[in-house]
Amino acid sequence: MTSLSVGADGGVGPVDAEYPGTAVERMLSIRERARAAKLTGDWETVRRQILFAGGLKDLPDAAPGQGYTGHSFNDWNHCDLTAMAGSESSNENRGKVEGIAAGNQLGPGIAVASLQGDGLGTGGGSWSTCLLGCHHDPPRDVAHLQFKSRIAFKLVWCPPALASFVLVDDDGGLLNAGTPAAGSGLPALRERQRNFQAVAGSKYATEAEKYGTIAASSL
């Protein structure tokens, strides 16, 4: 992270000078939760741990756009955990991110699905934003352009087997890794393949490649 200054969302807490839409305290707390998460067992159990670490509720029955998180980390794209300031949560895309709907209004869902308290800092919310465009330097994805925010973490499936994943921070640093139980309902192989393809060649691919090599050697 680059420079921080005092005076955050609602005037409380630090501000990221480069990405002022970041809910910094919440992001840092989420990373600590991600480091501590137990990422073993069946996929849905693991996915709920990822949601909780990210400050998101498990809401598989909510309406899309109204807090539904059943898609979160369940496809190739919705794999960025973004902690954004409350003042930015209703931002629309308006053509900033190529391939994303012009509106992409996520504010109501963020408000419903975001956990508060429990050490998550003051203010802000969480969402599983699209990683599309993150291979650019700097990233040209929903977190960085629509919400002007760093990511708290990104889930990347690890080649060559794509049976394990890593959680990496905004700089590509490793936070945690997991290998869910085989046959427990993982995202389809094509989704896991496309997930890695979307980060290939970027800082977000490095730890996935390292961990994937280690995991493959133990099979």
N, C-alpha and C positions, 0 to 999 in steps of 0.2 A: 504494500500500500504506500502511496505517496503521502503528501503532507496532510495532516489533520489540524483543524482549528476548532475553537470552542464556539458553540452556538448551533445546535442541531435542529432536527425536526421539532417544531414548536419551541425552539430556543433552548432546548435541553440536550446536553451531550455533545460529542465531537462531530465534526463534519469532514468528509473526504473532499479535499479541494478539487481533485480531478473528476470525481463522480459524486457530486453533491446530493444525488438522490439516494445514496446508500444510507440505510439505517445502521450506523456503524456499531453501536453497542449490541444491537440484535444480531448483526452478522457475526461478530466475534463470539457471542454466546452460542450461536448455532454451530459454529466450527468446533467449539469445545464439546458440544453435544454429539456432533458427528464423530469426533475422535473416540468418544466413550461408547458409541453405539455397538451393540452386539449383533453383527450382521451374519448370523448363521440360522439354519432352519429352513422351513419352506418359504417360497418367494413372498407370499402375502404377509407373513410375519415379518420378514426382512423389510419389505416395502413400508409397512407400518412404522417400523423403527426409523426408517429414513424420513418419513413424514414427520414423526415426532421430533427427531433431531432438528429438522428444518423449521419447526414452529408451525406446522400445519396439522389440521384435524383430518382424520380419516372419514371422509364423507362420500362413500360410494353411491349413496342413494339421493344425493342432492341434485337439483336440476343443473345442467351445464350453464355456466355463467353466474350461478347463485351458490357457489361454494363447492361444486363437485370436484373431488380430487381422485376419482377412480382412474383417471388417465395418467396421473402424476407418476413419473418414472416407469410407466407401463408401456411406453412406446419409444421410438428412437429420439424424439424431439423434445418432449416436455421433461427434460432432465437437468435443467438448471434450477437451483434453489436460490431465489433472489429475495433479499431482505431490503425492502424499499421504504423510504420515508413516507409517512402518511400523506404528506403534501404532494407526493408524486404518484400515488397508487391509482389515481383515475386518469393518468396520462393515456393518450391514444397514440397509435403508431404513426399515422399520417404520412405514410410512405418512407419512414426512416429505415425500416428493415425490409429488405427485398424478400418477397415470398410470404410476407405476413399481411393479414387483412388490414385495410386502411384504418379501421376503427380499433379493433382488438381491445375493446373496453373490458378491463379485468377488475376494476375497482370494487364493484359489489361483491364479487366472489372472494376477493382478497379479504374484505372486511368480515365476511362470514366465516371463512376457513382458517384465519390466522389465530393461533394460540397467543395469549397474552400472559404476562406475569411469568412466574417460575424461572426467573433469572434471564428473561429474554430482553431486558433493557426497557427503556421508556419510549413508547410510540413506535410507529412503523408496523409493517405487516410482511407476510411471506407469500410467495407464489412459486409454482413450478413453471418457469417461463421456458420459451423455446430456445434451444441452443443453435438453431439455424443461423449461420453467419459468424459463429465463434472462431472459425479457423483463420479469419483475418487478423491482422495485427495493426492497430488495436482491434478488438472484437467488434463486429457489426451485428450484434444480436439484440434481442428484446431487452435484456437487462441493461446493457450498456447504453443503448440508444433511446429506447422508449422511456425507460425509467431512470436513466442517468445514474445507474447503480452498478457496483461490482456484484459478482455472484458470491454467495456464501460458500457454495460448493456445486460441483457438477458431477453427475454420475456418468462414467464412461465404461462400456463393456470392453473386456480385455482380449485382444487376439492372441493366439490363433483360435483357441477353443471357444471363446466368447461365453464361457460358463461362469466366469468371475467378473467382478466389476471393481472399480476404484471410485472413491470420492476425492476430488481434488479441489483446491481453492482457486481463487481468481488468478493466481500466478502459476497455476499448474502443480502446486505442491501437494504431496500426498497427505490426506487426513485419515483415511481408513480404507479398508478393502473387504470384500465379502465374496463367498462362494455359496449361493443358495443351493438347497438340495436339488439334485437332478430330478426331473420329472414332476416338479412341484408347481408347474404353471408359470414358468419364466415367460417374459415377452417372447414373441415369435423370433426365430433365428434371423429372419430378414430384418426385423426391427433392431436387433442387437448388432447386426452387420452394418446397417445404415448409421446407427449411433456412432460406431467407431469411425466410419467413413467421413462423418461430418466434422470430426476433430482431427483427422489424419494430417500430419505435417505441422500441427500447431503445438504450442506448449501444453495443451490439455491431453495430448496423446502420449507423452513421454512416460508417465508413471503407469499408464495402462499397458503399454508395450512391455515395460519391465516386469510388472506383476504377472502379465499373461504368460511370459516366458517361464517364470518360476512356477506358476500354477500348472502349465502344460507338462513340465518336467516331473511333476509329482503324480500325474495321472497314471 
